[in-house]
């Protein structure tokens, strides 16, 4: 069981003398203009919530896409800024992309291609040659930034997710002495599913530039090894869970991800959290004897939000005693709204929650409270404390 203390000890002992560079698409802090002033926000992201404690301990460099409209203003000429703002402990290096690059690499290849392909969520993937070209181009931009930050120093590069499948090979070709690891935060599909990806050989070659690849589950590791075995000329060792290609060994391991639970506990025990609980009660309009359930998600078709609302509807159908004594709060943070499938999903969630509320409403009571906005972590901890239960219903994750 990893804790903040054991992680700090690992970094201090095993990474001594090495610089840590973390790469992700989503930045841990963004700066936005609000009412003429610059405001620092923490984007809704499980990746950043899980990894920021690592960076606070290591004091390394986090390279990410600068998406805030004031990000340019507060960073230096190279896109660097020290964070967190209240107690700087690591450097954020922002990469600024054109709208065309963002559309092709992020909204296109990554989220209309790889995301539905890997989640097997019955949403048809879109494989556009121009998107793949832009994806390759953006991976090269990030590679240049990593190499610039690393210089001649011994460096460990920790790459996040499916946005950067080509980056490991690019780094290793230019600096073979780098230690490169990558965590793939989404499932890996079966070889039969992955064979439909038009550039599967190049993508797998890119990933095998890693010294270590991590997945959430052992099943994902097995699917990846089987995919490599059926796609490339490589030696796949299923007992040792590694791949050898052209003399280069890549280790594949499952690493279920977690959060800093101790920090959540400190927030939960604070007086401010108790005040936030009272604020939630006022905002939702809860009676003291009313049961409350919560769901907290990005609006995404893999999260099972529609199915969750359907379960609430069925609960009220089968068990009338919960009518007027139960409220389900769904925090649904809008996401990837430039993609048509996400626009349609948001409309469906609105429509379905309205229909359920119309069907069961009595006086001022409504069973579903749908809130489509992002909240700071401390507000969400208060909502967790207030809740009798939480529903997590990812379809394949």
N, C-alpha and C positions, 0 to 999 in steps of 0.2 A: 504494500500500500504506500503510494507516494504521498508525501506531505510537502508543504513549502520548505520545511527545514531539511528534509532528506534531499529535495531537489537542489537546494542551495549548496549542500555538502557535495553532491555529485558534480555540480558545475565548478565548484572551487577546487576539487581534487582532480577529476578526470579531464576537465577542460582547461586546466591551468596552462597558461601560455598561449591559448587559442582565442581567437576572436569569434564571437557568435554573431552570425547574420541570419535573420529570419526574413523570409519572403512570403508575402500573401497578397491577394488582390485587395481585400478589404483592409482599410487602415484602422488602427485602434482608436484614433482620435481624428475628428474632422473639424474644420473651422468654417462656420457659416455666418453670413451677414443676417442680422435680425434687427429690424427697426433702426438701421443705420449703424449698428454696433456689431463687432465680431464676437461670436459665441462659440465656445469649444464644446463639442458633443462627442459622445461615445456611440458609434453606430450599433444597431442591433445585430449581433453576430456571436454565435456560439464559439466560432474559431478564435476571435479576439478575446472573449471572456476566458477561454481555457489557456491561452498562450501569454497573455500579458504578465501573469505572475512569473513566468520563465524569464521574460525580458527584464523585469524589475530586479530579479536576482542577478542576472548575467551582466547587465549594463551594456548590452551589445547594440546592434543597429537593426532596426525593423524597416524593410523596404516594402512599400505598398503603393497602390494607385491613389493619388491625391484627388478625391472626388468632391471635396467641399468647395463652395464658390469663393471662400476666403482663404483657402489653403495656400495659394500663391503669396498672398499678402503677408502672412506671418512667418513663412519659411525664408531661409537664406537663398542665395542665388543658385545653390545646388539642390534646393528642395528640402533641406535639413531643418529640423526643429527638435528641441529636447522636450520630452514628455515623461510622465504626466505633468500637466501645467502646475499643479499644486506642490509637486515634489519630484522634479525631473530626475530620472534614474536611467533612461536609455534614449537613444537618438532615433527619431523617425525620419526616414529618407523617402520623400514623396516622388513618385514618377507621374508626370503629367502627360496624358494621352489626348489625341485629337478625338473629336466626336466620332469620326469614321473608324478610328482604331478601337474605341470603346464598343461601338456597335458590332464590329466584326469579330473581335476577340472575346468580349465578355457576353454581350447579349446574343451574339451569333453562335460561334463554334462552341463556347463553353456551356451556355445555358439553353440554347435551342438544339444543340447536338449532343454533347457528352452527358449533360444532366439527365434528360429523359432516357437516354440509352442505358445509363448505369442504374437508374432507379427502377426500371421496368414498371413504370407507373401508367402504362397504356396511353401515353401521350407520344405521338409520332415524332421521332427526332428529325431535325432538318440538317442535312449535310451540304453546305454551300462551299464550292471551291474558293471563292473570294474570302470567305470567313476563315478558312484554314490558312490561307496566305497571310491574313492579318494576324491570326493567332501566332504563327511562326515569327512574324515581325515583332510583335509585342514581347514574346519570350526572349528574343534577341536584345531588345531594349533593356529588359530587366537583367539579362546576363551581363551587359556592359556595366550597369550600375553595381551589381554584386562584385564584379572584378575590380571596379574602381574603389569600392569601400574596403575590399580585402587587401589590396596592394600586394606586398611581399610577405605579409604576416601569415603565420599558420592560422587557418580559418576553418570553422565548422559552419556549413550553410544548411539551414533547416527550411525546406520549401514546403508550402502548404497547398495541397489540394489540386484539383483537376484543371486549374487555370494555367499550370506551368509544367505540363508533361514533357515539353521539349527542353526545358531549362537545364536539367541535370547533365545531359550529354553536352550541351553547349559549354557549360562550366568546366567539365572534366577535360574536354578537348583543348581548352586554353590554359587550364591549370590542373594537371593531374594530381597534384599534391593536396588539393582541397578535399576535405571530408564532406561529402554531400549526402544528406538524408531528406526524405520526403514523406509527409503523412497525407494519405489520400482519404479525405474526410467523408466520402460517400461510398456506397457499395461498389464492388467490382462485379460486373455481370458474368454470366456463363460464357464460355467460348462461342457458343452458338449465337448468343445475342451480340457479342462484340465483333463477330466476323462481318457484320453489316457496316462497320465503320470504314469508310473508304481509305483512310490513311493509317490503318492499324499498325503496319510495319514500322513506319516512322515514329508513331507515338510510343510504341513499345521500346524501340531503340532509345528514344529520349529518356524514358523512365529507367532503363537499365544502365544509364549513366550514374544512377545513385549507388552509393555504398550500402544504403539501408532504405527499404520502403516499408512504411507502416500502414496497416489497415485496422479498422475497428475490430473485425471478427476473423477467426480462423477460416471460416468459409470464404471470405473475401480473398484471403491469401491463396487458398486452394484454387479458386476461380482464376486468379491472376496467373499462377503457375501453369495451370492447364491451358490458358490462353497463349502464353509465351510458347509452350511446348508445341501447340498446333499451328503457330504463326511463324516462328523464327527457327533458324538452325542454332540451337542452344542446348546445353546440358542442364536439365532441370532435376534437382535432387529433392524429392518430396519428403525424405526423412529429415534432412538438414534444413529444408525450406530455403534453398538458395538457387540462383541461376548463374551459370557460367556462360559468357558469350565473348568470343574473341579474347579469351584469357582474363576477362574482367568478371569478378564475382559480385553479385548483388544479393544481399540477404533480405528475406521477406518475413515480417513478423506481425502478429496481431497486438495492438496496443489500445484497448478500450479507453476512451478519453474521459476526463473528469473535470471538475471545477474546484476552486479553492473553497471548500466547505467551511473551513474555520473562519474565513473572512465573512462568509454569509452569516455565520452565527454571531459574530460581533455586531453586524448591522441589525440582526433580528432582535438582539437584546437591548438595543439603544432606545432612549426615550423618543428620539425622532421617529423611529419605526412605529412606536405605539401611536404617535400622533398621525402618522401616515395611515395606520389601520383605521383610525377614527375618520380620517378624510375619505377613505374608500367607502366606509359605511354610509357616509353622507352622500357621496357621489352616486353610489348604486341604489341608495334608498332601502337599505337592509333593516328589517326588524330583528330584534335580539334573538328570536326563536327560529329565524330563517336559515336553512342550510345553504351553503355556498360551495359551488364547484368552480374550478378555473381551468382554462386552457390558454397557453401563451406561445404564440408561434408567429413566424413570418407567414404571409399569405403565399402559399405554395401548394401545388397539387399533390406533392408527396406527403404532406402533413396529415391528410385525412380529416380536414376540418369539416367538410360536408358530411362525411360519415359520422363524425362526432355529434354534429347537430342532429343528425338522424337518430342517433342513439338516445339523445335527450328527448326527442319527440316520442320515441318508443317507450321510454321510461314513464312518461306522463300518461301514455295510453294504457299501459299494463298496470300501473300503480297509482290510482287516483289520489291516494293519501298525500302524495308529494305536491299536488297542485296547490298553489298559493303558499307553499312552505319551502320552496326550493328556487334558487336562482343560479344560473350558470353564466359566468363572466368569461367571454372569449376576447382576449387581447390578440388582435390580428394586425400585425405591422405590414403595411403595403410594401411590396417587393417586386423588382423587375417589371414594373408596370408598363414599360415600353414593349414588352412581349405580349402578343395577342392572347396567348393561352392564359396568362396571368390576369389580364384585363377581364377576360370572360369568367375566370374563377372568382374574382372579387365581386363581380355582378351576381354570380350564383350564390355566394355566401350571403350577400345583402338580401337577395330574394328569399332564400331558404329561411334565414332567421326571421324575416318579416312574416313569412307564412306561418311559422311555428308560433310566433308571438300572437298573431291574429287568431289562430286556432284555439289557444289555451288562455288568452287574456281574461282576467277577472278584475274589474275596477282598475286600479292603478298597477296591479301586479302583472309582470311579464316574465316568462321563464328565461329568456335569453337577453343578456346585456352584451352587445357587440361594440367593442371599442377599437377603432382602427387608427391607432397612433402608437408611437414609441414612448416608453417610459424609462427613466433612469433606473439602474439596478436596485437602488434602495426602495423605490416605490414598489417594485415587483416582489422584493423580499417581504414587504408588509402585506401584499396581497396573498402570498403563499401562507403567511402566518394566519391570516384571516380565514383561509379556505378550509373546508372540511375534507376536500379531496381535489386532486388534480388529474385531468385526463390527458394522456399522451397517446396518440393514435396514428403514428407514422405508418404509411402503407408498406414501405420497404426501405428501411433505414436502420 
